[in-house]
Amino acid sequence: MPFTALVLAAVVALLSALIGPATTAQAAPGESRPVYSYDRAIRASVWVDTGLDGDEDGRTDRVAVDIVRPSEPARQGRRVPVIMDASPYYSCCGRGNESQKKTYDQRGRPVRFPLYYDNYFVPRGYATVLVDLAGTNRSDGCLDVGGRHDIQSARAVVDWLGGRGRAYTARSGGRPVTADWSNGSTGMIGKSWDATIASGVAATGVKGLKTIVPIAGISSWYDYYFAKGAPLHDSGPDSLAHLVESPDAQRGCAAVQRKLVEGAPRSGDWTGLWTERDYVRNAGKVRASVFMVHGMQDLNVRTRNVGQWWDALARHGVERKIWLSQTGHVDPFDYRRADWVKTLHHWFDHYLMGYDNGIDRAPMADVERSPGTWTTDPQWPARGTSATTVRPRAGSAPGVGVLGTEQAPPGTTETFTDDPRLSEADWAAHLDEPTAAKAGFTTGPLRAPLRLSGSGTVTVTATPSTTTAHLSAVLVDLGPDTIRDYADEGEGITTLDRATCWGEGTKGDTGCFKETAADTRQVAHTVFSRGWADLGNYADPRKGRPLTPGKPYTITLGLAASDHIVPAGHRLALIVGGTDAGLIDPPSSRPRLTLDLARTSAQLPLTGGAPAFARATGGAPRQAEDTGPRYGIAPPHSISRLPHAG
């Protein structure tokens, strides 16, 4: 390099170190640079007063907040923005693919901050703040699983960072401490429960929360536990709280535990507890931009949560972006690492530091089409997508029907008997065979690709033989493919032995993480969207009723959000069954259900609408010539009740 260029480079580096990253909306295009020291960063713990007394000990609860921030801006009298992750998992379970926990030195000062946010962003001029939710790790109070105490645990910290709250140097007593190093701009990030808290805090409209990045988050806790009355997990929020609470909280929070039990009946009826934990209803209060990330095969926090939250934010004009992967409950750091860190860097730079880097004008959606292969869209659901009605008709054999646009003749029926041992994989594998446990309907081989983008519904009129019945509806791509094995332990990824480092590190917090690779499987069919309901919720989605055997009932099942292209040559199928083993619990009886096909239909989010369906199917649907078992991926028999899985 010529001498003049060396001098210029040295001057630029010196100015960057002195001036630091841009901090106003008028900043020039570019990005924040790693000009600050990580090993000399300021590490501290404070306890923020929540204003609540969950454990009823006569004093307001304080939540533990661990902070790491660059020392240079403080010496220069400048304030920095904050990246914050509020979690119940910092001591019980850990964060990330390697289940990292917080660590402290002998004096109680924080040493390791789980994940890479501190290693990567602190040198770039950000503070990283990790909050123990009330009732967990080093915090006071009681965990209430997405309720008032959970949300206030984090909101109080956002207020304190903005100069509106109180904090102290100790869990009890101590001296007051202010966040005079914070510029009041906070971005919240996290996966699963952490992501859920970010969405819940945003739904309060708190000042100073500029952006949230919820990864596989819950938007309504009812929809984590139930689907229109059908139970999705074998326990309630009280069991979940017990798994993550601190010993102090388990001893002192009996009243909160009792409310969790009483407010979440296993009947699946909606109660005030669920209203409090429904953030979707408050989407109009959101001031922050939202960057959502979700696995389309997430069978833990299922994609109804992302679909309804996304749609509600859209109705209120919230700035938003989305990534949809083919994984299960997995962080994008573990399936698209380099692109993810770069995109997240630009996102925070724009919304927290004011860089005009174009991230707000970039394509809205990234969708994984095959393992490691992604496409982008300027908007999501894809432009030109509309709800299109498709209908089932009887075929040449019982339970083996056709799917098209023509309504079945009045009086046409299909019958199946609930078998709680069988799952969607069993139904789909034998779709072309008469079997007793499902009713299946398929198009002929498609003449053109058919894209489904967004959320759909299936309306069913069914006559049960017993007083209780559960229903499942699934959409299936019938054709060979290579997909991520979302039901395996890694939910679509394999963890490798080698590691790479992201940002700077110290001996106690290296910033290095094991690499991953796609865990793939060849299949002959792919289930890509699902919906469930208790037929007893036919009249009211929030309250079930006993059924009268022999009487028909009509109910609409919501299909989970997805974005899937059924290729030319494959077939699109709709299956209606009873208990989807591994994904919903069975009813108290084993009903025989008779479907009225003339009064059964699906509203599918087809890109191109009805004309696209007509082009792809070539007119009237026809039976496929190939038959026999078509094996795919079966849901796991047991799904973790902890909505984190790393």
N, C-alpha and C positions, 0 to 999 in steps of 0.2 A: 504494500500500500504506500503511495507517495506520502512525503512528510506532511504536506498541507492537509491531506485527508486524515492522517493520524491526529493532527492537532484539532481538526474539526470534530472528530469522533470523541476526543477527550473532553472538549468543551460541551458537547451535547450531553455526554454522560454526567459531567459535573452539574450542569443546569438541571438535569432530570433529578439528580439526588437532592439538589437544593430546593427546587420548586415542587417536585413530587407530581403525582397524578392530577389530572384535571378534576375539579370539584364543583363546577357549575354547569348549568344546561347549555351555556355558550361555549363549552370547551371545543377545541378543534378535533377533527376526526383522528382516530388512532386507537390506542389501547393502553391500559395501565401496564407499567413495566416493573420487573422485580428489582427495584433499586434500593430496597430496605433490607436490613439484616433480620433474619429469622432467629438466629441464636441469641441475639441481643434484644429480642422483643420483650415487651412488658407482659408478665403473666400474673394474674391476680384472681382472687375469688371475692365476690360480694354476695350478700343476701338481700334480695329485693322483697319489700313488703307488698303482699297481694291485697291487703285490705279485707281479707276473709279469714274466718276462724273455723276451718273445716273440722279440726280435731277437738273443738270446743274446750280448749284448755285455758280460755280466758284472755288470750293474746292473739293478735293477728298473725297469720302464717307468713313465713319468709321462705322464698325459694332460692336455692343455690345457683349462682351464675358464675361460670368460669370464663375468663377473658384472656385472650392473647392478642396483642396489638403492637404495631411497629413503634419503636421508641423515638425514631427521628422526627416524625411530625409533631409529637408532643414537645420536643425540645424547640421546635420552630414555631410553636404557638398555633399549630394548625390542627383541625379536627378531622376525623376520618369516618367513613360510613361503616356499617356493621352487617356482617353475614351471620345469621342466627339460626341455630337448630335446637328446638325445644323437644325433649324426649323423655320417656320413662325408662329407657333401656340402658342408661350409661353405667349401671352397676349390675343389674340382674342378667342381662343378655348380650350386651354389646351391640356395636353398630358395624355395618358393612359386611362384606363377604367373609371377612376374617374375624367377625364378632369382637371388634376392638372395644375396650372399656376405658374410661377415664382412669388415669393414675396420678398420684400425688407424691411429693417428697415427704421426708420425715416431719416437716413443719406444716404439712397440709397444703402446700402450694401446688397448683396444677402442673403436671409434667407432660402427660400425653393427652392430646385432644384427638378423639377418634375421627377417622376419615381424613381426607386430604385438604379440606377447606382452609385450615390454618396454614399448612405447608405451602400451598399454592398462592393463596390470596393475601396473607399478611405481608410478604415481600412486595406485593403490588399496592400496598397502601390501604388495606382493609383491616378491620378488627374482626376476629371470629369469636362469637359468644355462644356457649353451650349451656342450656338451661335444664336443670333437673325439674321435671314436673312435680307439683305438690304431691307429697306422700311417697316420693322415690328418692333413692340415693341420699344426698345430704340436705334435702329440703324438708320443711315442716309440712303439716297439713295432710289432706286426704286426696287420694286419686279417685276421680269419679268418672273415668272412661268417657272422655269427650264432652263432659258436662261443664258446668259453670266454673268449677275449681281448676280443671285442666286448662280451659281457655284463659282464665284470669291469670294462671301461673305465667303464661307467656305474654299476655297483653300487658301485664304490669311491668314486665321487663322492657317492652317497646316504649311504654310511657316513660320509664326511668331513663332510657337512652335518649329520649327527647326532652329531658329536663322537667318532666311532669310527675315523677314518682319519687319514692323514698327507698334507700338502700343503706345497708350497714356492713361493717367489716366482720361481723360475726353472726352466727345463727341466732343467738340471743345476746342482748346487750350490744356492745361494740359502739363504734362512733359512726355518725352518718357519713356517707360518701356519695359524691355526685359523679355523673358521667360527663365531666367537662372536656373529655377527649373526643366525644361523639358529636358528629354534625347533625344528628337527629334523623338520618336516613337509614332505614333498616330493611334488609331483605331476608325473608325466612325461607329455609330450605329443609328438606328431610324426606325420608322414605316411610311410608305406611303410617304408623301412629304419629310420627313426627310430621309427616305431610298433612295428616288430618288436622293437627293442631294449627299448622300454618293456614289452612283454609278456614278453620273456625275463627282464628284471630282476625283474618282479613274480613270475615263476615260481620265483625263488630264495627267495621269502619274506622278502626283506630288510626289516629293521626301519626304520620311518620313512617308507616309501613308502606314502602314504595313498590315492592314486588314480592311475590311468593313463587316458589318452585316446588309444588307438591308432586312427589314421586310415589305412585301407587297409593294414593290417599283415599280415605273415606270421606264422602260428602254428606252422608246421612247414616247414622249408626243403625237405624232400623234396617236399612238395606245392606248392612254388613251381616246382620243376624237373620233376616227374614226376606222372603220375596212374596209379597202379597199373602202373608199368612203362613207360607211354607217355610219351615226352619232350615237354615243353611248350615248351622253348626249345632253341636250337641250340648251347648251350654250357653250361659248368658254373660253379661258384662261383669257380674260379681266374680265369676271364676277368673276372668281375665285380669281384673284388678288384683286378685290374690296372688297371681303369678309374678307381678312386677312391683308390688308395694314394698317399701322398706319395713324392717321389723317394727319400728316405732309406729308406722301407719297401721300395720296389722293389729297392733295392740290398742290403738286409740281411735280407730275409725269404724267401730261397729255400727254406728248410726248411718253412716254413708253406705256401708255394705248392705245394710237392711233395705235402704231405699233402692239400691241397684237390683236387689232380688224382687222387691214388691213392685217396682216400676217396669219390670221387663218380663211379664208372664210368658211362659212357653207356649201359650195359645197362639202367639203371633199377633195379638190385638195391639193396636196403636195406643200409646199412653202419653201422658205429659212428659215422661222421661225421654221418649223418642222425639217429641217436639223440641225440647231443649237441645237435643243433639242433631237436629236437622239444619245444616248450614245452608242448604239450597234455598230455603225460604227467605234468607237474608242476603241473597246474592246482590240485591240492589244497593246494599251498603258498602260493597267492596270498592275501595279506592285504589288498591294496588293492581299492577299488571300481574298476569298469571301465566306461568310457563308450566304446563301440565305434562307429565310423563306417566305412561301406563303400559303394562304388558297386556296384549289382547287375549292372552291365555292365562291371565291371573285368576286362579281359582280360590284365592284367599280373599283379597279385596277385589271383588268381581267388578267387571267393567260397567255395570249399571251406575256405579259411583262416579266414574269419569264422565259418562254420557250425560247424566242429568245435571251435573255441575257445569260442564262445558256449555250446555244449551241455556242454562239459567244465566251464566255470565254473558253469553252472546246477546240474550234479550236485553241486558242492561248496558250493552256497549262497552264492556270491559276489554282492555287491550289484552290479547292472549296469544299463546303459541302452544303447540302440542307435538309430542313424539309418541308414536304408537309402535311398540315392538312385537315380535312374535313370541316373546318369552312369557314366563309366568311372573312371579312376584320378585323381580330382579331390578337392581339399580342400573341405569345406563352406563355408569362407570365400569360395570362388569360385562357389558356386551358391545359398547361402541366408545371405548375410553377416550381416544385422542379427539375425536369429533365432539364428544360430549364436553370435555373440559374446555375446549376452544369456544364452543357455543355458549356454555355457561359463563365463561370469562367475558365474552362480549355482552351477554345479557346483563350481568351485574354492572359492567362498565357503563352501559347505557343508562340503566334505571337508577343506579346508586351514585355514579360519578359524573353522569351527564355527557359522556362521549357520544358524538354523533357518528356512530359506526355502522348504521344501516340495519341493525338487528331488528328494529321495529318495522322495517320495510321488507324484510326477507320473507320467503314463503312461510306461511303460517304452520304448515303441517309437514312432518317427516314420518313416513310409514315404512316399516320393514316388510318387504315383499317375499323374500326368502332369506335364509340365514346369512346375515351380513350384507344384504343388498337392500338399498333404501331408495325411495322416490320422494319427491316433494310436491306439495300442492299449495297454490296461493291462498286457499281457504279450506276449512274443514267443517262439516262434511264436504266432499268434493263438489265443485261447481257443477250445476246441472243435475244434482241428486234430488229426487222427489219420491215421496211415499207412493208406492205402486202396489195395487192389489193383485195378489195371486191367489189361486183357489185350488183346493184338493178335489180330485175326482176318483171314483173307484176304478180299479184296474182289472186285470184278468184273473187275479187271485186275491183271496182275503188278506187285507193288510198290506197289499202291494199296489199302491195307487199311482196316479199321475198328477203332476203339478203344472197348472197353466193359468189362463185367464178366464176360462169358461166356468160358470157356476154349475155345480152338480145338480142333477134333477132332484126335485123335492122327494123326500123319503129315502134318499140314498144314505147308507150308514156304513161305518166301520166300527168294529168292536175289539177291545183288548182288555186284558186283566193285569192289574198292577203286580209286578214281581220285583220286590225290593232288592233282590240279589243282582239284578241286571242294571247296567249303566248305558249311557248314550253310545259307548263304544260297541257294546253288544248289539244294540238296536241297529246301528249303522253297518256293522259287519254283515248283518243278515238282512239288509234292507230289501233285497230282491227276492226274499223268501217269505212265505207265509209263516209268521211266528205269532205266538199268543200275546206277547207283552207290549206290542207297539203297533201303531199305524203309520206307514211310511208312504211318501208321495214324491215322485221325482220327475224332473223334466227329461227329455231325451238328451243325447249328447249335444252340447251347445255348438252352434255354428260360428259364434263369435264370443270373445270374452265378455263376462258379465261382472260388473263391479258393484258391490254393496258397501256403502259408506255411511256410517252413522248408526242410529238405533231404529229398530222396527218393533212391530207388535204382531201377535197372533191372537185372533178371536176365535174361541171354541165354544160350541154348544154341545154339552155332554150330559148324558143321563147315567147316574151312578146306581150301583146295586146295593150300596151301603150308605151309612150316614156320614162317612168321612171319605175324602179322596184328595190326592195330590196330583197335579198335572205338570208335565214338562214339555217344552217345545224346543227343538234344536234345529239349526240350519247346518247342512252338511255339504261339503264339496266332495263329490264322488269321483275320484280319479287319483292316479299315482302322484306322489310329490315327496320332496325331502324337506322336513320341517324341524324346528327345534323341539326337543323332547321335553315339553313343558311339565309333564307329570313326573319326571325323574327328580332325584334329590336336588340337583342344581337348578331345576325349572328352566332348562334351556341353555345352561352354561356348564363348562367343565373348568375347574380351577387347576392351574398348572403350577409347577414347582418354581419356575423363574419369576422374578419380580422386577418391576420398574418403579422409578421414583418420580413423584409429581410435586415439584417445588423443592424447597430447602428442608433440611432436617437437623435434628440433634440426636444424641445418643438415646434419649428417652422418647423421641418422636421422630422417626426417620423419614416419614413421608413416602415410604416404599411399600408397594402392594403387589401381591401375586397377580400375574396375568391370568387371563381366562381365554377359553376358546368356545366356539359354538358346540353344543351337544346335540347332534342331529339324529334323525331317524327317518327311514323310508317308510311311507305309509301308503295305503290304498284309499284312504278317505281322511278328511279333516273336518272335525266339528269346529265351526268358527263363530257361532253365536248361540246363546242359550237364554231361556226364560223359564220361570217356575211360578206356581201359585197353588194355594189351597182352594179347591173349588168352593169351599164354604165361605169364601170372601167374595162371592159372585155379586152381592148387592152393595157391598161396602169394602173397598180395599183395606180399610183400617179395622174391620171387625168381622170375625168369622161367625157362621151360623151352622147348626146341624143341617144336614141334607136329608131330603125325603127320598128314599129309594124309589126308582122308577120315574122320577120327575126330572125333566130337562132343565139345565142351568146354562146360562151364557156368561163367560168371563173372558177378559182380555189379559194376556200375559205379555209383559214387556220383554223384548229381546235386548240383550246387552249390546252396548256399542261395540262396533268393530269396523274394520276396513279390509275387505277381502275381495280378491279377483278370482272368480271361477273361470279357469282357462277354457278356450275352445276345445271341444272333445270331451271335457268333463261334464258331469251332470250336477245340477243343483237339487238338493233334497230338503224336504221338511218332514220331520218326524214328530209325532205326538205320542207321548207315553205317560206312565205314571211316575213312580219314584225313580229318579236318576241317581243310581247308587253311587255313593261317594260324594255327591254334591247337594242332595237334600235328604232330610230324614223321612222315613215312611209314615203314612197315616196309621191310625190305630186299627184299621181293617185292611183287607185286600180286595178293593172294589173291582167289579167289572164295569167298564165304561163304554158307552155307546156314543160315538160321534155322529152328529147330524152334519153331513158334509155340505149340504146346501146352506147351512148357517155357520160354516167354518171358513175362515179366510186369514191371510197374512198381509200386513202392510209392510213392504220391504223397502229400505232406502236404496233404490237403484239409481245409479248414475246414468242419466239419459232417460230415466223413467220408463213408461210403458213401451215407447218405440224401441228402446234398447232391448227390452225383454223379448219383444216380438222378433227383432232381428236375430237375437241369440238363439231363440228356440225355433225359429223358422216356421212360425205358425202354430198349429195344433201340436201339443206334446205327444210323444210316442214312447213306447216301451223300449228300454235298452235291450240289446241282444245278449250281452254278457251277464251272467248271474254267478252266484256263489259267494262265499265269505269275502269281505273286504276289510282287512284289519287296519286299525288305526291306533291311537293312543287312548288308553283307558284312564279315567280320573283316578287319582290316588284314593285308597280306601279311607285314609284319615288325613284331614287337612288341619294344619296347625291352628290352634285358637289364638296364637300370638300373631297379630297382623304386622309382622316385621320380617321374619325368615331371612335374617341378615340385613 
